[in-house]
Amino acid sequence: MASRGFTDSQIEAFMWIMRTNSATEAAEKMLITQPAISRLLKQLEQRLDFALFDRTNNRLIPTRRGKLFYDEVNKVYSGLSHLKSFADRLKQQTVGQVSIVSMPAFAVSLLPELAITIDECFPGLDIGLYSYRSNQIISDMAAQRFDFAITTDLTVDPRYQSFFYTIPSVCLIPSHHPLNNKQSIQLADFEGETLITGEPNDQIRSPLLQMLSESRITPQKIWTVSLNDIASQLVANGKGIAVLNGISAMTQLSGTIAKPLTVPVEYNIQVIFPLDKDMDDLTREVNHKLLGIVEDKISATQQWFYPA
């Protein structure tokens, strides 16, 4: 570490004096002579242009500035100690990091499951979970800010790898609703209902509203929400019915029932990796495990709501 001409030895000498309250003991810790440690301390004070200790009866008493400086140096050294420990663990291949990001639709329904499974398969892995809007995810993945991403933005970019999937959509209704008696939900069932749907750019909203319009089916009213979690809460409280992607609907709240639709409303996603050349072996292994979990989840959703 070097700043304003500080050397590692000068800072180490200061730290040991503060910790031992003795230049003699500090010298023993550093395996140098007491005159040498006194010289290092004097050099550091000259660089700082203020005294770190008062010299009283052959004792070194920390000044106020000395105590404040020690607090800051100690923070830095704590961070460096963590970095060294982390580097040692990386060298032994006992730890790594993975950052996973998805659009908000999967923040609750999928991200925790991914993290839990990965933690079980790769103990000691540091995991970061993030939820951003789909268009932001694209730029962040191109800049290599994350290791694994799920987005509804289907933009292809040569700076990352793309995998595309279609998730079936389902209708979420209150458990006490009369539609609960039906095996599946038809377009006509939306007549006179409160429809809870996503924002105008939502993949499900536009085709659904178009199909309803073409079939001359008119909901009583339409509520627009930004998050599936909001839609689910509203449905659970009997405020309407919603059409969600099947993965989100699998994590149903108490008071809701998910039913298949008789008309297809596709929900398309893109899973993004860094390029192979930009991934180490551990990240590559983790990413393929994550991709397998996503694929299994989509398959399970298809079989649950739309068995062949």
N, C-alpha and C positions, 0 to 999 in steps of 0.2 A: 504494500500500500504506500502510495506517495502522493502528497498534496502539499503545495506551498513549500516543497523541499523536505517534507518529513520523510524519514526513513523508517523501515520496519523496526529496526533496532531501537531507535529513539522512542517510538510509540510503545514498543514492548517493555522497554525499561520503565517508562512512566506508568504503564498498567501494573507491572509487578510491584513497584513502590507503593502505589495506591492500595493494592490488595494485601500486601504484607506489612505496610506501615514501617518498612525498614529497607534502607538501601543495601544493607549487608545481606539480608534474606533475598532481596530482589536479585542481587548479583549471583547468589547461589543458584537461584532458579534458572538464571540465564547462562550459568557456567562461565561467568566472567568475573573480573576483579571489581572490588568496590570503586576504586578510582575510575575504572572504565564505565561503570554505570552512572557515576556522578558526571562524567564527561558527556555521556549521551543525554542526560537530563538537561545539562546546561545548554547543549546545542539545540535541544527542542525549545527551551524557553527563549533562546535567541531568535529562533525562527518565528515563534509566536509573538514575540515582543511584549510578553507579560510573564510574571512569575507564576509558576504552578504551585510552589511551596514557600512557606516561610521557614527560614532556618533558625530554630530556637533551641539552645542548649544541645547542639548536635542532633537535633531531631528535625524531621521534615513534616511540617504541618500544612496540609492542603489549603491553599487560598480559596476564596469563593469562586474565582475564575477557574482554578484548578479542578474543583469539584464539578463545575458545570461542563468543563472540557472532558472530564472523565466520563460523565454520563453519556455524552455524545459518542465518544470513542468506543465506549462499551457497547452501544447499540450497533455500531459498525462491526465490531468484532463478533458480536452474537450472530449477525447476518453472515459474516465470513465463515464462522464455525458451522452454520447450517449448510452453507454451500459446499464446504469441504466434506461434511458428512454425506450430503446428497451425492457428490461426485464419487465418493468411495462406494456408495451403494450402487451407483450406475456402473462403476467399473466391475463390480461383482455381479452385475446383471440381476440384482434383486429388486430393482425399483425402476420405474419409468413414469412418464406422464402421458395422459391422453386428454384432449379437450374436445368435447362433443357439443355441437350446437344444433338446434332445430328451430323451426318456426313455432310460434306459441301454441298451435293446435296440438303438438305432441309434448309440450312442456311437462304436463302431468301424466298423460296417458302412456308415454313411452320412455322418456328420458330416465326416470328413476329405475325402471326395469332394466334398461341397458346398463346403467351404472352398477346395479346390484349384481347382475350376472357377470359383468366384467370383473368386479371385485372378487367374486368367488373363483373365477378362472385364473386371475392374475393377482394374487395377494401382494400387497405392498405397492400397487400401482396408484399413483396420485391421479385423481379424476376431477376434471372440471366440466360442469354442466351449465350450458348457457341457452337462452332463448331470445332470438332476434327475429325481426321481420325477414321474410324470404329474400327480398331484393338486397338487403344488407349482407345476408349470408353469402350470396354469390361473390360479392366484392371481397369479403373477408377470406373466403376460401381461395380465391385467386391470389390473395396476398399471403397465403399460408399461415393465417392466424389460428386455424383450428385443424384438428386431425380427422374429424369425421363430421359430416353435416347432413341434415335432412331438410329439404326445402320444397316448396311448391313452385318455385321459380325454375323453369325447365331450360334455362339458358345453358348452352354448351360452350365450354371454354377450353382451349388446348392446354391451359395451365393446371388443369386438374382432371381426375377421372370421374366419369358419370355413369350412374346406374339408374334406370328408370323403372318405376313400378306403378301399378294401378290398384287402388284400394276401393273396395265396394262401399257405397254409402248406405246408411240405414236411417230409419225414422225413429226418433226418440219421443216417447209419449209418457204422460203421467200414468202411474200404475193403476189409478182408479178411473182412467178415461175409458169410454165405451169402445174405442178402437182396440183396446187391449184384448178383446174377444176375437179379433181377426188374426189369421195366420200371417198375412202380409198386408201392406198398406198400398192402396191404389191412389192415383192422382185425384180421383173423385172424392177421396176421404179428406182432402184438404179444404173442401168447400165449407165456408163459414167458420173455419178454424183460425186461431191466432198462430201465424207462422213465425217462428223465431229462426232467423237466418243470419249469415255472415255479412260482411261489408260488401259494397258493390263489386269489388274485384275478387271476391271469394269464388273458388272454383265451382262450388255447389250451387250457390245462389243464382247465378245467371242462367244456366241450363234449366234449373228447376222452375224458375219464374217464367221462362219462355215456354216450357211444356204446359204449365198451368194456363198461361194466356192462350196458347193454341187450342187447348181443350176447353176454353171458356169456363174455367174453374176459378172462383174468386175467394181467396181467404178473407175472413172478416177484417183482419188487420195484419200488418207485418212489423215485427220488431227486429231491429238490426243490432247485432252485437259483434264485438271484436274478437271474443274468445269463446271456444267451445265450452270452457268451464262455466262461463256466464250463461250460455244457452242451457246447459245441463241443470244449473241451479234454478233457472226460471221454469224449466219443464218439471223439475221435482216439486216445485211449489204450485203446479197446476196452472201456469200462466200461458201455456201454449204447447205446440209440438215443434220439433226441430228435426232437420236432416243433417246428420253428421257423418264424417268418415267412420268406417267401421272400427278402426283401432281406438279412436276416442270413445266410441259408444261402448266398447268392451269394458271400460272402467266406469260402469254406470253408478250413478248416485242412488242411494235408497230413495224409493218413490218414483223411479223411472223404469220403463221397459223399452228395449230396442226391438224393432220389428223390421224385417226385410221389405224392400220396395219392389213392386211389380214392374217398375220402369227403371232402367239403369241410369244412375247418376254417378259418373266416374269421378274419382279423386286421384289425380296424378301427382306423384312426388319424384324428386330426384335425390339420390344419395350420392354424396361427393367424397372422394378421397384425394389426398395429394397424389401426385405422380409417383410411380414406384421409385424413381431415382431420388425423390425428396423424402422418402420414409426409411427409417432404420428397421431392422428385422422385427423388433418388438412392436413398433407401431403398425407395421404391416400385418403382423399376426393378430393384434388386437382389432384392427379395422376389419379384417375378414371375419373375425368372430362376431363383431357388431353387425356386419352385413348379414350374416347367417341368422342372427336373432331377428332382425327386421324382416327378412324373407319368411322365417317361420311364423312371425306374428301376422303377416299379411295372409299367409296360407291358412292359418288357424281362423282368422277373421272370415275369410271366404267360406271355409267349411262350416263355420258356426252359423252364419246367416244365409248363405246360399249354397247348401250342399248339392253336389252333382246328382 
